[in-house]
Amino acid sequence: SRRKVLTSIVIGVLAVVANLAMDDLDKVVSLMGSLLGIPLAFVFPPLIQIKLDSHLARWRKKANRTVSFLGVLAMLISTTTTVQEWS
């Protein structure tokens, strides 16, 4: 499926970056936290709840989508900051 391909690509790219940047391993760990940790903590759980609970209140769905959106925003900001500080 597409999700498995995307996950494999992200992991492959991160492995190449980690191999090329062994001297800056702290930045690689920060990048992995930004790209993988934030979605696991803030993006996917609210979306999973929306998908699993068909009787979820409208305000709760809206709150879940807001948390997911803010998680994506945090992921983009932290990834951008990490990449900018790389140089």
Backbone atoms as SQL, in Angstrom:
CREATE TABLE atoms (id INTEGER PRIMARY KEY, chain TEXT, resi INTEGER, resn TEXT, atom TEXT, x REAL, y REAL, z REAL);
INSERT INTO atoms VALUES
  (1, 'A', 1, 'SER', 'N', 0.842, -1.188, 0.000),
  (2, 'A', 1, 'SER', 'CA', 0.000, 0.000, 0.000),
  (3, 'A', 1, 'SER', 'C', 0.882, 1.245, 0.000),
  (4, 'A', 2, 'ARG', 'N', 0.268, 2.381, -0.248),
  (5, 'A', 2, 'ARG', 'CA', 1.002, 3.649, -0.317),
  (6, 'A', 2, 'ARG', 'C', 1.650, 4.010, 1.009),
  (7, 'A', 3, 'ARG', 'N', 0.961, 3.716, 2.092),
  (8, 'A', 3, 'ARG', 'CA', 1.482, 4.053, 3.415),
  (9, 'A', 3, 'ARG', 'C', 2.778, 3.317, 3.699),
  (10, 'A', 4, 'LYS', 'N', 2.833, 2.051, 3.340),
  (11, 'A', 4, 'LYS', 'CA', 4.051, 1.266, 3.555),
  (12, 'A', 4, 'LYS', 'C', 5.199, 1.795, 2.704),
  (13, 'A', 5, 'VAL', 'N', 4.904, 2.177, 1.478),
  (14, 'A', 5, 'VAL', 'CA', 5.933, 2.734, 0.597),
  (15, 'A', 5, 'VAL', 'C', 6.448, 4.057, 1.154),
  (16, 'A', 6, 'LEU', 'N', 5.538, 4.925, 1.591),
  (17, 'A', 6, 'LEU', 'CA', 5.930, 6.211, 2.156),
  (18, 'A', 6, 'LEU', 'C', 6.766, 6.031, 3.417),
  (19, 'A', 7, 'THR', 'N', 6.352, 5.120, 4.279),
  (20, 'A', 7, 'THR', 'CA', 7.104, 4.835, 5.498),
  (21, 'A', 7, 'THR', 'C', 8.497, 4.313, 5.166),
  (22, 'A', 8, 'SER', 'N', 8.591, 3.442, 4.211),
  (23, 'A', 8, 'SER', 'CA', 9.889, 2.906, 3.799),
  (24, 'A', 8, 'SER', 'C', 10.784, 3.997, 3.238),
  (25, 'A', 9, 'ILE', 'N', 10.219, 4.891, 2.449),
  (26, 'A', 9, 'ILE', 'CA', 11.007, 5.996, 1.886),
  (27, 'A', 9, 'ILE', 'C', 11.516, 6.908, 2.988),
  (28, 'A', 10, 'VAL', 'N', 10.651, 7.279, 3.934),
  (29, 'A', 10, 'VAL', 'CA', 11.069, 8.158, 5.032),
  (30, 'A', 10, 'VAL', 'C', 12.181, 7.512, 5.847),
  (31, 'A', 11, 'ILE', 'N', 12.038, 6.239, 6.170),
  (32, 'A', 11, 'ILE', 'CA', 13.061, 5.540, 6.952),
  (33, 'A', 11, 'ILE', 'C', 14.363, 5.437, 6.155),
  (34, 'A', 12, 'GLY', 'N', 14.258, 5.159, 4.868),
  (35, 'A', 12, 'GLY', 'CA', 15.452, 5.084, 4.024),
  (36, 'A', 12, 'GLY', 'C', 16.188, 6.404, 3.947),
  (37, 'A', 13, 'VAL', 'N', 15.439, 7.494, 3.755),
  (38, 'A', 13, 'VAL', 'CA', 16.060, 8.822, 3.698),
  (39, 'A', 13, 'VAL', 'C', 16.725, 9.157, 5.032),
  (40, 'A', 14, 'LEU', 'N', 16.049, 8.870, 6.138),
  (41, 'A', 14, 'LEU', 'CA', 16.635, 9.136, 7.446),
  (42, 'A', 14, 'LEU', 'C', 17.884, 8.292, 7.687),
  (43, 'A', 15, 'ALA', 'N', 17.899, 7.062, 7.211),
  (44, 'A', 15, 'ALA', 'CA', 19.082, 6.209, 7.352),
  (45, 'A', 15, 'ALA', 'C', 20.258, 6.785, 6.567),
  (46, 'A', 16, 'VAL', 'N', 20.005, 7.274, 5.354),
  (47, 'A', 16, 'VAL', 'CA', 21.066, 7.884, 4.548),
  (48, 'A', 16, 'VAL', 'C', 21.583, 9.144, 5.228),
  (49, 'A', 17, 'VAL', 'N', 20.676, 9.980, 5.714),
  (50, 'A', 17, 'VAL', 'CA', 21.069, 11.206, 6.409),
  (51, 'A', 17, 'VAL', 'C', 21.895, 10.864, 7.647),
  (52, 'A', 18, 'ALA', 'N', 21.465, 9.868, 8.410),
  (53, 'A', 18, 'ALA', 'CA', 22.205, 9.466, 9.615),
  (54, 'A', 18, 'ALA', 'C', 23.593, 8.961, 9.256),
  (55, 'A', 19, 'ASN', 'N', 23.707, 8.214, 8.182),
  (56, 'A', 19, 'ASN', 'CA', 25.002, 7.689, 7.755),
  (57, 'A', 19, 'ASN', 'C', 25.931, 8.809, 7.301),
  (58, 'A', 20, 'LEU', 'N', 25.398, 9.779, 6.594),
  (59, 'A', 20, 'LEU', 'CA', 26.209, 10.886, 6.102),
  (60, 'A', 20, 'LEU', 'C', 26.567, 11.885, 7.197),
  (61, 'A', 21, 'ALA', 'N', 25.794, 11.912, 8.249),
  (62, 'A', 21, 'ALA', 'CA', 25.973, 12.936, 9.283),
  (63, 'A', 21, 'ALA', 'C', 26.320, 12.326, 10.637),
  (64, 'A', 22, 'MET', 'N', 27.193, 11.347, 10.648),
  (65, 'A', 22, 'MET', 'CA', 27.546, 10.682, 11.908),
  (66, 'A', 22, 'MET', 'C', 28.123, 11.662, 12.934),
  (67, 'A', 23, 'ASP', 'N', 28.802, 12.711, 12.455),
  (68, 'A', 23, 'ASP', 'CA', 29.375, 13.693, 13.382),
  (69, 'A', 23, 'ASP', 'C', 28.302, 14.576, 14.022),
  (70, 'A', 24, 'ASP', 'N', 27.176, 14.700, 13.370),
  (71, 'A', 24, 'ASP', 'CA', 26.081, 15.521, 13.878),
  (72, 'A', 24, 'ASP', 'C', 24.890, 14.652, 14.242),
  (73, 'A', 25, 'LEU', 'N', 25.149, 13.591, 14.979),
  (74, 'A', 25, 'LEU', 'CA', 24.093, 12.627, 15.292),
  (75, 'A', 25, 'LEU', 'C', 22.968, 13.252, 16.114),
  (76, 'A', 26, 'ASP', 'N', 23.287, 14.253, 16.935),
  (77, 'A', 26, 'ASP', 'CA', 22.238, 14.913, 17.715),
  (78, 'A', 26, 'ASP', 'C', 21.200, 15.566, 16.818),
  (79, 'A', 27, 'LYS', 'N', 21.650, 16.120, 15.701),
  (80, 'A', 27, 'LYS', 'CA', 20.714, 16.752, 14.770),
  (81, 'A', 27, 'LYS', 'C', 19.874, 15.702, 14.037),
  (82, 'A', 28, 'VAL', 'N', 20.483, 14.549, 13.753),
  (83, 'A', 28, 'VAL', 'CA', 19.737, 13.470, 13.108),
  (84, 'A', 28, 'VAL', 'C', 18.632, 12.975, 14.043),
  (85, 'A', 29, 'VAL', 'N', 18.964, 12.823, 15.317),
  (86, 'A', 29, 'VAL', 'CA', 17.960, 12.389, 16.291),
  (87, 'A', 29, 'VAL', 'C', 16.846, 13.430, 16.399),
  (88, 'A', 30, 'SER', 'N', 17.214, 14.700, 16.377),
  (89, 'A', 30, 'SER', 'CA', 16.215, 15.767, 16.418),
  (90, 'A', 30, 'SER', 'C', 15.320, 15.724, 15.181),
  (91, 'A', 31, 'LEU', 'N', 15.916, 15.465, 14.037),
  (92, 'A', 31, 'LEU', 'CA', 15.142, 15.374, 12.805),
  (93, 'A', 31, 'LEU', 'C', 14.174, 14.192, 12.848),
  (94, 'A', 32, 'MET', 'N', 14.639, 13.065, 13.347),
  (95, 'A', 32, 'MET', 'CA', 13.755, 11.895, 13.461),
  (96, 'A', 32, 'MET', 'C', 12.629, 12.166, 14.457),
  (97, 'A', 33, 'GLY', 'N', 12.923, 12.857, 15.539),
  (98, 'A', 33, 'GLY', 'CA', 11.873, 13.213, 16.489),
  (99, 'A', 33, 'GLY', 'C', 10.830, 14.113, 15.861),
  (100, 'A', 34, 'SER', 'N', 11.307, 15.053, 15.048),
  (101, 'A', 34, 'SER', 'CA', 10.384, 15.968, 14.370),
  (102, 'A', 34, 'SER', 'C', 9.505, 15.245, 13.366),
  (103, 'A', 35, 'LEU', 'N', 10.119, 14.375, 12.568),
  (104, 'A', 35, 'LEU', 'CA', 9.377, 13.730, 11.482),
  (105, 'A', 35, 'LEU', 'C', 8.562, 12.522, 11.928),
  (106, 'A', 36, 'LEU', 'N', 9.002, 11.851, 12.989),
  (107, 'A', 36, 'LEU', 'CA', 8.327, 10.622, 13.399),
  (108, 'A', 36, 'LEU', 'C', 7.649, 10.733, 14.764),
  (109, 'A', 37, 'GLY', 'N', 8.291, 11.399, 15.713),
  (110, 'A', 37, 'GLY', 'CA', 7.762, 11.474, 17.075),
  (111, 'A', 37, 'GLY', 'C', 6.530, 12.349, 17.200),
  (112, 'A', 38, 'ILE', 'N', 6.581, 13.513, 16.597),
  (113, 'A', 38, 'ILE', 'CA', 5.441, 14.437, 16.707),
  (114, 'A', 38, 'ILE', 'C', 4.172, 13.845, 16.085),
  (115, 'A', 39, 'PRO', 'N', 4.246, 13.270, 14.881),
  (116, 'A', 39, 'PRO', 'CA', 3.016, 12.662, 14.353),
  (117, 'A', 39, 'PRO', 'C', 2.486, 11.521, 15.220),
  (118, 'A', 40, 'LEU', 'N', 3.395, 10.701, 15.767),
  (119, 'A', 40, 'LEU', 'CA', 2.944, 9.605, 16.630),
  (120, 'A', 40, 'LEU', 'C', 2.256, 10.112, 17.888),
  (121, 'A', 41, 'ALA', 'N', 2.674, 11.257, 18.376),
  (122, 'A', 41, 'ALA', 'CA', 2.114, 11.781, 19.621),
  (123, 'A', 41, 'ALA', 'C', 0.887, 12.667, 19.408),
  (124, 'A', 42, 'PHE', 'N', 0.893, 13.483, 18.348),
  (125, 'A', 42, 'PHE', 'CA', -0.138, 14.512, 18.222),
  (126, 'A', 42, 'PHE', 'C', -1.026, 14.427, 16.990),
  (127, 'A', 43, 'VAL', 'N', -0.566, 13.760, 15.939),
  (128, 'A', 43, 'VAL', 'CA', -1.353, 13.745, 14.704),
  (129, 'A', 43, 'VAL', 'C', -2.216, 12.491, 14.602),
  (130, 'A', 44, 'PHE', 'N', -1.598, 11.330, 14.753),
  (131, 'A', 44, 'PHE', 'CA', -2.319, 10.081, 14.514),
  (132, 'A', 44, 'PHE', 'C', -3.374, 9.731, 15.573),
  (133, 'A', 45, 'PRO', 'N', -3.125, 9.902, 16.871),
  (134, 'A', 45, 'PRO', 'CA', -4.158, 9.511, 17.851),
  (135, 'A', 45, 'PRO', 'C', -5.519, 10.193, 17.662),
  (136, 'A', 46, 'PRO', 'N', -5.565, 11.529, 17.452),
  (137, 'A', 46, 'PRO', 'CA', -6.891, 12.125, 17.233),
  (138, 'A', 46, 'PRO', 'C', -7.567, 11.628, 15.956),
  (139, 'A', 47, 'LEU', 'N', -6.780, 11.410, 14.904),
  (140, 'A', 47, 'LEU', 'CA', -7.361, 10.922, 13.655),
  (141, 'A', 47, 'LEU', 'C', -7.867, 9.494, 13.805),
  (142, 'A', 48, 'ILE', 'N', -7.150, 8.698, 14.572),
  (143, 'A', 48, 'ILE', 'CA', -7.587, 7.319, 14.822),
  (144, 'A', 48, 'ILE', 'C', -8.884, 7.315, 15.623),
  (145, 'A', 49, 'GLN', 'N', -8.995, 8.214, 16.604),
  (146, 'A', 49, 'GLN', 'CA', -10.225, 8.276, 17.383),
  (147, 'A', 49, 'GLN', 'C', -11.416, 8.653, 16.501),
  (148, 'A', 50, 'ILE', 'N', -11.223, 9.590, 15.596),
  (149, 'A', 50, 'ILE', 'CA', -12.293, 9.970, 14.680),
  (150, 'A', 50, 'ILE', 'C', -12.706, 8.776, 13.831),
  (151, 'A', 51, 'LYS', 'N', -11.715, 8.030, 13.354),
  (152, 'A', 51, 'LYS', 'CA', -11.995, 6.880, 12.484),
  (153, 'A', 51, 'LYS', 'C', -12.701, 5.744, 13.237),
  (154, 'A', 52, 'LEU', 'N', -12.295, 5.502, 14.491),
  (155, 'A', 52, 'LEU', 'CA', -12.832, 4.369, 15.235),
  (156, 'A', 52, 'LEU', 'C', -14.189, 4.630, 15.875),
  (157, 'A', 53, 'ASP', 'N', -14.440, 5.862, 16.294),
  (158, 'A', 53, 'ASP', 'CA', -15.679, 6.171, 17.008),
  (159, 'A', 53, 'ASP', 'C', -16.643, 6.914, 16.082),
  (160, 'A', 54, 'SER', 'N', -17.583, 6.204, 15.527),
  (161, 'A', 54, 'SER', 'CA', -18.525, 6.820, 14.586),
  (162, 'A', 54, 'SER', 'C', -19.556, 7.711, 15.281),
  (163, 'A', 55, 'HIS', 'N', -19.706, 7.590, 16.595),
  (164, 'A', 55, 'HIS', 'CA', -20.685, 8.391, 17.333),
  (165, 'A', 55, 'HIS', 'C', -20.036, 9.560, 18.062),
  (166, 'A', 56, 'LEU', 'N', -18.873, 9.948, 17.633),
  (167, 'A', 56, 'LEU', 'CA', -18.144, 11.034, 18.280),
  (168, 'A', 56, 'LEU', 'C', -18.892, 12.356, 18.089),
  (169, 'A', 57, 'ALA', 'N', -18.945, 13.154, 19.139),
  (170, 'A', 57, 'ALA', 'CA', -19.634, 14.446, 19.061),
  (171, 'A', 57, 'ALA', 'C', -18.930, 15.358, 18.049),
  (172, 'A', 58, 'ARG', 'N', -19.718, 16.228, 17.456),
  (173, 'A', 58, 'ARG', 'CA', -19.178, 17.130, 16.435),
  (174, 'A', 58, 'ARG', 'C', -18.053, 18.005, 16.982),
  (175, 'A', 59, 'TRP', 'N', -18.218, 18.515, 18.207),
  (176, 'A', 59, 'TRP', 'CA', -17.187, 19.368, 18.791),
  (177, 'A', 59, 'TRP', 'C', -15.907, 18.583, 19.042),
  (178, 'A', 60, 'ARG', 'N', -16.037, 17.297, 19.367),
  (179, 'A', 60, 'ARG', 'CA', -14.864, 16.457, 19.620),
  (180, 'A', 60, 'ARG', 'C', -14.107, 16.192, 18.318),
  (181, 'A', 61, 'LYS', 'N', -14.845, 15.954, 17.231),
  (182, 'A', 61, 'LYS', 'CA', -14.192, 15.767, 15.935),
  (183, 'A', 61, 'LYS', 'C', -13.420, 17.018, 15.537),
  (184, 'A', 62, 'LYS', 'N', -14.048, 18.173, 15.777),
  (185, 'A', 62, 'LYS', 'CA', -13.394, 19.437, 15.449),
  (186, 'A', 62, 'LYS', 'C', -12.141, 19.633, 16.311),
  (187, 'A', 63, 'ALA', 'N', -12.239, 19.305, 17.598),
  (188, 'A', 63, 'ALA', 'CA', -11.088, 19.416, 18.491),
  (189, 'A', 63, 'ALA', 'C', -9.967, 18.461, 18.057),
  (190, 'A', 64, 'ASN', 'N', -10.328, 17.251, 17.670),
  (191, 'A', 64, 'ASN', 'CA', -9.340, 16.275, 17.209),
  (192, 'A', 64, 'ASN', 'C', -8.641, 16.762, 15.935),
  (193, 'A', 65, 'ARG', 'N', -9.396, 17.312, 15.028),
  (194, 'A', 65, 'ARG', 'CA', -8.795, 17.836, 13.799),
  (195, 'A', 65, 'ARG', 'C', -7.882, 19.022, 14.100),
  (196, 'A', 66, 'THR', 'N', -8.273, 19.847, 15.060),
  (197, 'A', 66, 'THR', 'CA', -7.439, 20.985, 15.458),
  (198, 'A', 66, 'THR', 'C', -6.123, 20.503, 16.044),
  (199, 'A', 67, 'VAL', 'N', -6.169, 19.507, 16.923),
  (200, 'A', 67, 'VAL', 'CA', -4.947, 18.950, 17.513),
  (201, 'A', 67, 'VAL', 'C', -4.066, 18.353, 16.421),
  (202, 'A', 68, 'SER', 'N', -4.656, 17.641, 15.495),
  (203, 'A', 68, 'SER', 'CA', -3.885, 17.058, 14.388),
  (204, 'A', 68, 'SER', 'C', -3.235, 18.142, 13.539),
  (205, 'A', 69, 'PHE', 'N', -3.988, 19.187, 13.230),
  (206, 'A', 69, 'PHE', 'CA', -3.443, 20.295, 12.450),
  (207, 'A', 69, 'PHE', 'C', -2.278, 20.955, 13.174),
  (208, 'A', 70, 'LEU', 'N', -2.454, 21.203, 14.473),
  (209, 'A', 70, 'LEU', 'CA', -1.376, 21.816, 15.250),
  (210, 'A', 70, 'LEU', 'C', -0.161, 20.887, 15.328),
  (211, 'A', 71, 'GLY', 'N', -0.401, 19.585, 15.365),
  (212, 'A', 71, 'GLY', 'CA', 0.700, 18.627, 15.349),
  (213, 'A', 71, 'GLY', 'C', 1.487, 18.688, 14.049),
  (214, 'A', 72, 'VAL', 'N', 0.779, 18.779, 12.930),
  (215, 'A', 72, 'VAL', 'CA', 1.451, 18.910, 11.630),
  (216, 'A', 72, 'VAL', 'C', 2.238, 20.219, 11.589),
  (217, 'A', 73, 'LEU', 'N', 1.643, 21.276, 12.094),
  (218, 'A', 73, 'LEU', 'CA', 2.323, 22.570, 12.143),
  (219, 'A', 73, 'LEU', 'C', 3.594, 22.488, 13.002),
  (220, 'A', 74, 'ALA', 'N', 3.498, 21.861, 14.165),
  (221, 'A', 74, 'ALA', 'CA', 4.670, 21.690, 15.033),
  (222, 'A', 74, 'ALA', 'C', 5.738, 20.848, 14.347),
  (223, 'A', 75, 'MET', 'N', 5.309, 19.815, 13.628),
  (224, 'A', 75, 'MET', 'CA', 6.254, 18.973, 12.898),
  (225, 'A', 75, 'MET', 'C', 6.998, 19.787, 11.844),
  (226, 'A', 76, 'LEU', 'N', 6.279, 20.604, 11.093),
  (227, 'A', 76, 'LEU', 'CA', 6.902, 21.412, 10.058),
  (228, 'A', 76, 'LEU', 'C', 7.860, 22.449, 10.648),
  (229, 'A', 77, 'ILE', 'N', 7.448, 23.095, 11.734),
  (230, 'A', 77, 'ILE', 'CA', 8.292, 24.114, 12.359),
  (231, 'A', 77, 'ILE', 'C', 9.556, 23.490, 12.942),
  (232, 'A', 78, 'SER', 'N', 9.404, 22.386, 13.657),
  (233, 'A', 78, 'SER', 'CA', 10.582, 21.772, 14.277),
  (234, 'A', 78, 'SER', 'C', 11.521, 21.170, 13.233),
  (235, 'A', 79, 'THR', 'N', 10.969, 20.619, 12.168),
  (236, 'A', 79, 'THR', 'CA', 11.814, 20.089, 11.096),
  (237, 'A', 79, 'THR', 'C', 12.566, 21.221, 10.403),
  (238, 'A', 80, 'THR', 'N', 11.874, 22.310, 10.110),
  (239, 'A', 80, 'THR', 'CA', 12.513, 23.467, 9.471),
  (240, 'A', 80, 'THR', 'C', 13.615, 24.033, 10.356),
  (241, 'A', 81, 'THR', 'N', 13.347, 24.157, 11.649),
  (242, 'A', 81, 'THR', 'CA', 14.354, 24.679, 12.584),
  (243, 'A', 81, 'THR', 'C', 15.573, 23.783, 12.629),
  (244, 'A', 82, 'THR', 'N', 15.356, 22.482, 12.667),
  (245, 'A', 82, 'THR', 'CA', 16.478, 21.525, 12.718),
  (246, 'A', 82, 'THR', 'C', 17.324, 21.624, 11.446),
  (247, 'A', 83, 'VAL', 'N', 16.662, 21.693, 10.295),
  (248, 'A', 83, 'VAL', 'CA', 17.392, 21.768, 9.034),
  (249, 'A', 83, 'VAL', 'C', 18.157, 23.091, 8.924),
  (250, 'A', 84, 'GLN', 'N', 17.565, 24.194, 9.375),
  (251, 'A', 84, 'GLN', 'CA', 18.227, 25.495, 9.311),
  (252, 'A', 84, 'GLN', 'C', 19.454, 25.547, 10.225),
  (253, 'A', 85, 'GLU', 'N', 19.406, 24.875, 11.374),
  (254, 'A', 85, 'GLU', 'CA', 20.535, 24.890, 12.295),
  (255, 'A', 85, 'GLU', 'C', 21.618, 23.902, 11.906),
  (256, 'A', 86, 'TRP', 'N', 21.379, 23.088, 10.882),
  (257, 'A', 86, 'TRP', 'CA', 22.322, 22.063, 10.466),
  (258, 'A', 86, 'TRP', 'C', 23.641, 22.671, 10.001),
  (259, 'A', 87, 'SER', 'N', 23.576, 23.802, 9.312),
  (260, 'A', 87, 'SER', 'CA', 24.789, 24.401, 8.738),
  (261, 'A', 87, 'SER', 'C', 25.709, 24.985, 9.782);
